[in-house]
Amino acid sequence: MQGTAIYPGTFDPITLGHLDLVQRASKIFSRVILAFATEGKSTMFSLDERMAMARESLPGVENVEIESFDGLLMKYARERGVHVIVRGIRAYSDFEFEFQMALTNRKLAPDVETMFLMPNEAYGYLSSSLVREVAKLGGDTSDFVSGPVQQRLDRLGAG
């Protein structure tokens, strides 16, 4: 294991697929920063709630730090001295967007590489937006998220 990587996202909410990727990245890198974007999409959960759910869902994963960032990811990576961004690709449909983003990031910060990880096949279809939609419609999301996330969804009456 060597170096530090950033795994960025909104994580609204963090899913079992996200947790799978961060745990696998934590075995590759000596330190992984799970970086929560503060800008962009409107979210179901506040930043503090999203970060708390991640902390509660990752007990015993000592080399994962949970932080937030705003603005450009490449600026944040440079400020933190990180040269690797970890991104997940579930299906071919993700590839085009992620490829475009990686090339744009490379143009902005040529010294920062993007590493793509594929999730466990059990989570290949899973996304936060899917979880939010199922929860809003009163469906069971317990197979998609950790216990702490499910508890918060239940409190909202959305899971």
C-alpha positions as protocol buffer text, in pm:
chain_id: "A"
residue {
  index: 1
  type: MET
  ca { x: 0 y: 0 z: 0 }
}
residue {
  index: 2
  type: GLN
  ca { x: 121 y: 343 z: -82 }
}
residue {
  index: 3
  type: GLY
  ca { x: 10 y: 701 z: -112 }
}
residue {
  index: 4
  type: THR
  ca { x: -320 y: 874 z: -74 }
}
residue {
  index: 5
  type: ALA
  ca { x: -624 y: 870 z: -299 }
}
residue {
  index: 6
  type: ILE
  ca { x: -940 y: 1077 z: -302 }
}
residue {
  index: 7
  type: TYR
  ca { x: -1275 y: 909 z: -364 }
}
residue {
  index: 8
  type: PRO
  ca { x: -1508 y: 1204 z: -435 }
}
residue {
  index: 9
  type: GLY
  ca { x: -1883 y: 1218 z: -465 }
}
residue {
  index: 10
  type: THR
  ca { x: -2208 y: 1346 z: -328 }
}
residue {
  index: 11
  type: PHE
  ca { x: -2290 y: 1012 z: -161 }
}
residue {
  index: 12
  type: ASP
  ca { x: -2656 y: 1101 z: -109 }
}
residue {
  index: 13
  type: PRO
  ca { x: -2693 y: 852 z: 44 }
}
residue {
  index: 14
  type: ILE
  ca { x: -2382 y: 638 z: 54 }
}
residue {
  index: 15
  type: THR
  ca { x: -2471 y: 292 z: -83 }
}
residue {
  index: 16
  type: LEU
  ca { x: -2326 y: -54 z: -38 }
}
residue {
  index: 17
  type: GLY
  ca { x: -2161 y: -4 z: -377 }
}
residue {
  index: 18
  type: HIS
  ca { x: -1981 y: 308 z: -254 }
}
residue {
  index: 19
  type: LEU
  ca { x: -1876 y: 127 z: 64 }
}
residue {
  index: 20
  type: ASP
  ca { x: -1744 y: -164 z: -142 }
}
residue {
  index: 21
  type: LEU
  ca { x: -1528 y: 72 z: -349 }
}
residue {
  index: 22
  type: VAL
  ca { x: -1392 y: 270 z: -54 }
}
residue {
  index: 23
  type: GLN
  ca { x: -1304 y: -50 z: 133 }
}
residue {
  index: 24
  type: ARG
  ca { x: -1127 y: -191 z: -171 }
}
residue {
  index: 25
  type: ALA
  ca { x: -943 y: 138 z: -231 }
}
residue {
  index: 26
  type: SER
  ca { x: -834 y: 132 z: 135 }
}
residue {
  index: 27
  type: LYS
  ca { x: -648 y: -193 z: 62 }
}
residue {
  index: 28
  type: ILE
  ca { x: -463 y: -34 z: -232 }
}
residue {
  index: 29
  type: PHE
  ca { x: -373 y: 301 z: -75 }
}
residue {
  index: 30
  type: SER
  ca { x: -229 y: 378 z: 266 }
}
residue {
  index: 31
  type: ARG
  ca { x: -488 y: 655 z: 302 }
}
residue {
  index: 32
  type: VAL
  ca { x: -820 y: 722 z: 128 }
}
residue {
  index: 33
  type: ILE
  ca { x: -1004 y: 1050 z: 158 }
}
residue {
  index: 34
  type: LEU
  ca { x: -1377 y: 1002 z: 111 }
}
residue {
  index: 35
  type: ALA
  ca { x: -1450 y: 1354 z: -12 }
}
residue {
  index: 36
  type: PHE
  ca { x: -1806 y: 1482 z: 1 }
}
residue {
  index: 37
  type: ALA
  ca { x: -1894 y: 1747 z: -255 }
}
residue {
  index: 38
  type: THR
  ca { x: -2074 y: 2042 z: -100 }
}
residue {
  index: 39
  type: GLU
  ca { x: -2186 y: 2200 z: -427 }
}
residue {
  index: 40
  type: GLY
  ca { x: -2386 y: 2075 z: -720 }
}
residue {
  index: 41
  type: LYS
  ca { x: -2689 y: 1855 z: -681 }
}
residue {
  index: 42
  type: SER
  ca { x: -2969 y: 1920 z: -437 }
}
residue {
  index: 43
  type: THR
  ca { x: -2955 y: 1646 z: -176 }
}
residue {
  index: 44
  type: MET
  ca { x: -3192 y: 1442 z: 35 }
}
residue {
  index: 45
  type: PHE
  ca { x: -2952 y: 1456 z: 331 }
}
residue {
  index: 46
  type: SER
  ca { x: -2744 y: 1743 z: 463 }
}
residue {
  index: 47
  type: LEU
  ca { x: -2367 y: 1734 z: 431 }
}
residue {
  index: 48
  type: ASP
  ca { x: -2331 y: 1656 z: 802 }
}
residue {
  index: 49
  type: GLU
  ca { x: -2580 y: 1369 z: 774 }
}
residue {
  index: 50
  type: ARG
  ca { x: -2409 y: 1224 z: 466 }
}
residue {
  index: 51
  type: MET
  ca { x: -2068 y: 1238 z: 635 }
}
residue {
  index: 52
  type: ALA
  ca { x: -2206 y: 1086 z: 958 }
}
residue {
  index: 53
  type: MET
  ca { x: -2364 y: 798 z: 764 }
}
residue {
  index: 54
  type: ALA
  ca { x: -2029 y: 726 z: 602 }
}
residue {
  index: 55
  type: ARG
  ca { x: -1847 y: 729 z: 938 }
}
residue {
  index: 56
  type: GLU
  ca { x: -2108 y: 499 z: 1091 }
}
residue {
  index: 57
  type: SER
  ca { x: -2096 y: 265 z: 788 }
}
residue {
  index: 58
  type: LEU
  ca { x: -1716 y: 223 z: 789 }
}
residue {
  index: 59
  type: PRO
  ca { x: -1626 y: 102 z: 1138 }
}
residue {
  index: 60
  type: GLY
  ca { x: -1283 y: -51 z: 1158 }
}
residue {
  index: 61
  type: VAL
  ca { x: -1158 y: 96 z: 829 }
}
residue {
  index: 62
  type: GLU
  ca { x: -879 y: 296 z: 991 }
}
residue {
  index: 63
  type: ASN
  ca { x: -716 y: 451 z: 684 }
}
residue {
  index: 64
  type: VAL
  ca { x: -1026 y: 626 z: 549 }
}
residue {
  index: 65
  type: GLU
  ca { x: -1071 y: 995 z: 628 }
}
residue {
  index: 66
  type: ILE
  ca { x: -1402 y: 1167 z: 570 }
}
residue {
  index: 67
  type: GLU
  ca { x: -1387 y: 1526 z: 452 }
}
residue {
  index: 68
  type: SER
  ca { x: -1584 y: 1773 z: 244 }
}
residue {
  index: 69
  type: PHE
  ca { x: -1477 y: 2000 z: -37 }
}
residue {
  index: 70
  type: ASP
  ca { x: -1625 y: 2272 z: -249 }
}
residue {
  index: 71
  type: GLY
  ca { x: -1520 y: 2400 z: -586 }
}
residue {
  index: 72
  type: LEU
  ca { x: -1299 y: 2212 z: -829 }
}
residue {
  index: 73
  type: LEU
  ca { x: -1191 y: 1864 z: -729 }
}
residue {
  index: 74
  type: MET
  ca { x: -848 y: 1919 z: -886 }
}
residue {
  index: 75
  type: LYS
  ca { x: -792 y: 2227 z: -672 }
}
residue {
  index: 76
  type: TYR
  ca { x: -886 y: 2026 z: -363 }
}
residue {
  index: 77
  type: ALA
  ca { x: -654 y: 1741 z: -468 }
}
residue {
  index: 78
  type: ARG
  ca { x: -364 y: 1982 z: -508 }
}
residue {
  index: 79
  type: GLU
  ca { x: -436 y: 2147 z: -172 }
}
residue {
  index: 80
  type: ARG
  ca { x: -428 y: 1803 z: -8 }
}
residue {
  index: 81
  type: GLY
  ca { x: -118 y: 1693 z: -202 }
}
residue {
  index: 82
  type: VAL
  ca { x: -306 y: 1398 z: -357 }
}
residue {
  index: 83
  type: HIS
  ca { x: -223 y: 1262 z: -702 }
}
residue {
  index: 84
  type: VAL
  ca { x: -484 y: 987 z: -745 }
}
residue {
  index: 85
  type: ILE
  ca { x: -862 y: 1014 z: -780 }
}
residue {
  index: 86
  type: VAL
  ca { x: -1063 y: 694 z: -743 }
}
residue {
  index: 87
  type: ARG
  ca { x: -1387 y: 664 z: -938 }
}
residue {
  index: 88
  type: GLY
  ca { x: -1628 y: 376 z: -977 }
}
residue {
  index: 89
  type: ILE
  ca { x: -1760 y: 249 z: -1307 }
}
residue {
  index: 90
  type: ARG
  ca { x: -2066 y: 28 z: -1282 }
}
residue {
  index: 91
  type: ALA
  ca { x: -2155 y: -14 z: -1647 }
}
residue {
  index: 92
  type: TYR
  ca { x: -2063 y: 104 z: -1993 }
}
residue {
  index: 93
  type: SER
  ca { x: -2307 y: 392 z: -1949 }
}
residue {
  index: 94
  type: ASP
  ca { x: -2086 y: 529 z: -1668 }
}
residue {
  index: 95
  type: PHE
  ca { x: -1771 y: 502 z: -1877 }
}
residue {
  index: 96
  type: GLU
  ca { x: -1843 y: 783 z: -2122 }
}
residue {
  index: 97
  type: PHE
  ca { x: -1914 y: 1040 z: -1849 }
}
residue {
  index: 98
  type: GLU
  ca { x: -1625 y: 926 z: -1628 }
}
residue {
  index: 99
  type: PHE
  ca { x: -1383 y: 918 z: -1922 }
}
residue {
  index: 100
  type: GLN
  ca { x: -1479 y: 1273 z: -2019 }
}
residue {
  index: 101
  type: MET
  ca { x: -1440 y: 1389 z: -1658 }
}
residue {
  index: 102
  type: ALA
  ca { x: -1102 y: 1217 z: -1621 }
}
residue {
  index: 103
  type: LEU
  ca { x: -968 y: 1381 z: -1937 }
}
residue {
  index: 104
  type: THR
  ca { x: -1094 y: 1721 z: -1825 }
}
residue {
  index: 105
  type: ASN
  ca { x: -933 y: 1671 z: -1484 }
}
residue {
  index: 106
  type: ARG
  ca { x: -608 y: 1567 z: -1652 }
}
residue {
  index: 107
  type: LYS
  ca { x: -613 y: 1889 z: -1852 }
}
residue {
  index: 108
  type: LEU
  ca { x: -666 y: 2090 z: -1533 }
}
residue {
  index: 109
  type: ALA
  ca { x: -409 y: 1894 z: -1329 }
}
residue {
  index: 110
  type: PRO
  ca { x: -175 y: 1675 z: -1539 }
}
residue {
  index: 111
  type: ASP
  ca { x: -7 y: 1544 z: -1223 }
}
residue {
  index: 112
  type: VAL
  ca { x: -331 y: 1390 z: -1090 }
}
residue {
  index: 113
  type: GLU
  ca { x: -432 y: 1047 z: -1222 }
}
residue {
  index: 114
  type: THR
  ca { x: -777 y: 891 z: -1221 }
}
residue {
  index: 115
  type: MET
  ca { x: -807 y: 525 z: -1125 }
}
residue {
  index: 116
  type: PHE
  ca { x: -1127 y: 342 z: -1212 }
}
residue {
  index: 117
  type: LEU
  ca { x: -1252 y: 58 z: -994 }
}
residue {
  index: 118
  type: MET
  ca { x: -1538 y: -169 z: -1081 }
}
residue {
  index: 119
  type: PRO
  ca { x: -1774 y: -256 z: -796 }
}
residue {
  index: 120
  type: ASN
  ca { x: -1855 y: -603 z: -682 }
}
residue {
  index: 121
  type: GLU
  ca { x: -2100 y: -743 z: -936 }
}
residue {
  index: 122
  type: ALA
  ca { x: -2368 y: -750 z: -667 }
}
residue {
  index: 123
  type: TYR
  ca { x: -2368 y: -368 z: -674 }
}
residue {
  index: 124
  type: GLY
  ca { x: -2323 y: -308 z: -1047 }
}
residue {
  index: 125
  type: TYR
  ca { x: -2671 y: -160 z: -1086 }
}
residue {
  index: 126
  type: LEU
  ca { x: -2681 y: 39 z: -763 }
}
residue {
  index: 127
  type: SER
  ca { x: -2676 y: 419 z: -740 }
}
residue {
  index: 128
  type: SER
  ca { x: -2773 y: 682 z: -486 }
}
residue {
  index: 129
  type: SER
  ca { x: -3040 y: 815 z: -721 }
}
residue {
  index: 130
  type: LEU
  ca { x: -3193 y: 467 z: -743 }
}
residue {
  index: 131
  type: VAL
  ca { x: -3196 y: 440 z: -364 }
}
residue {
  index: 132
  type: ARG
  ca { x: -3357 y: 783 z: -330 }
}
residue {
  index: 133
  type: GLU
  ca { x: -3625 y: 697 z: -585 }
}
residue {
  index: 134
  type: VAL
  ca { x: -3711 y: 363 z: -424 }
}
residue {
  index: 135
  type: ALA
  ca { x: -3716 y: 527 z: -80 }
}
residue {
  index: 136
  type: LYS
  ca { x: -3939 y: 815 z: -192 }
}
residue {
  index: 137
  type: LEU
  ca { x: -4188 y: 567 z: -336 }
}
residue {
  index: 138
  type: GLY
  ca { x: -4197 y: 369 z: -11 }
}
residue {
  index: 139
  type: GLY
  ca { x: -3993 y: 70 z: -127 }
}
residue {
  index: 140
  type: ASP
  ca { x: -3753 y: -141 z: 78 }
}
residue {
  index: 141
  type: THR
  ca { x: -3396 y: -10 z: 45 }
}
residue {
  index: 142
  type: SER
  ca { x: -3237 y: -235 z: 308 }
}
residue {
  index: 143
  type: ASP
  ca { x: -3052 y: -442 z: 43 }
}
residue {
  index: 144
  type: PHE
  ca { x: -2892 y: -127 z: -98 }
}
residue {
  index: 145
  type: VAL
  ca { x: -2756 y: 59 z: 206 }
}
residue {
  index: 146
  type: SER
  ca { x: -2591 y: -7 z: 541 }
}
residue {
  index: 147
  type: GLY
  ca { x: -2785 y: -21 z: 867 }
}
residue {
  index: 148
  type: PRO
  ca { x: -2703 y: 338 z: 969 }
}
residue {
  index: 149
  type: VAL
  ca { x: -2821 y: 470 z: 632 }
}
residue {
  index: 150
  type: GLN
  ca { x: -3138 y: 261 z: 646 }
}
residue {
  index: 151
  type: GLN
  ca { x: -3217 y: 400 z: 991 }
}
residue {
  index: 152
  type: ARG
  ca { x: -3200 y: 756 z: 855 }
}
residue {
  index: 153
  type: LEU
  ca { x: -3414 y: 665 z: 555 }
}
residue {
  index: 154
  type: ASP
  ca { x: -3668 y: 511 z: 793 }
}
residue {
  index: 155
  type: ARG
  ca { x: -3670 y: 829 z: 1005 }
}
residue {
  index: 156
  type: LEU
  ca { x: -3753 y: 1030 z: 695 }
}
residue {
  index: 157
  type: GLY
  ca { x: -4034 y: 787 z: 623 }
}
residue {
  index: 158
  type: ALA
  ca { x: -3857 y: 716 z: 296 }
}
residue {
  index: 159
  type: GLY
  ca { x: -3727 y: 364 z: 322 }
}
